Amino acid sequence: MTATRPDGSRTDEPGGGRTRRRAVAILAVTGVLVLLADSGTKQLALSSLEGRDPVRLLGGAVYLTLTRNSGAAFSLGSDYTWVFPLITAAVVGWICWMALRLRSVPWAISLGLVLGGALGNLTDRIFRAPGVFLGHVVDMVSLFDPYGQAWPIFNLADSSLVTGVLLAILLELTGRQRDGSRAPRDRGPAPADGGASAAGGDGARADAATAEPGAAGTGVRAGAAEAGRRESA
């Protein structure tokens, strides 16, 4: 892991390699679990919801409605399906680059959620109809309306992506860094002890300077009196 010296510089402590391997392992496991869960729920939706009316759950708060989406949320970009695999590939590459200095478990979970969600939808784009990089994503969860009028119909991969991004924002706001350290907080103005000490020292020197002429005068007068006594004698 990375430690911070009193002078603000950083140094690698023993065991940092183990910490990094653990974080990367958690990222990978999280991503694989999300990918498997997403694939399983999509296959279950295809086998049980095909040709059926929407299934109402939780008093209408949730509906299970099978749909295939060629675009993004709200059907945005439905004519540019081939763009989404490229975006996903860029996201996966960015996560791999981030993993090079990853030592934080919370960040590992966040990036794993994003990675699993991205790969889940990328799998649909590659392997589902109508063709490679043109495949439609399987969605099945609709909120408050059976046909996505209140909120876009989504899947587990979408939920994982959103959760991972929100967790990343929270980690940034709380100052948690990907290397396991915490961002330094802003410090207030320096205490005035040094200034007070300096002022006290200046005052003492001024008092001494003021007292020195008086002391010198007293010495001169004492010397003159002694000389007078000697002359009288």
Buried (B, 14 or more C-beta within 10 A) or exposed (E): BBEEEEEEEEEEEEEBEEBBEBBBEBBBBBBBBBBEBBBEBBEEBBEEBEEEEBBEEEEEEBBBBBBBBBBBBEEEBEEEBEEBBEEBEEBBEBBEEBBEBBBBBBBBBBBBBBBBBBBBBBBBBBEBEEEEEBBBBBBBBBBEBBEBEEEBBBBBBBBBBBBBBEBBEEBBEEEBBBBBBEEEEEEEEEEEEEEEEEEEEEEEEEEEEEEEEEEEEEEEEEEEEEEEEEEEE
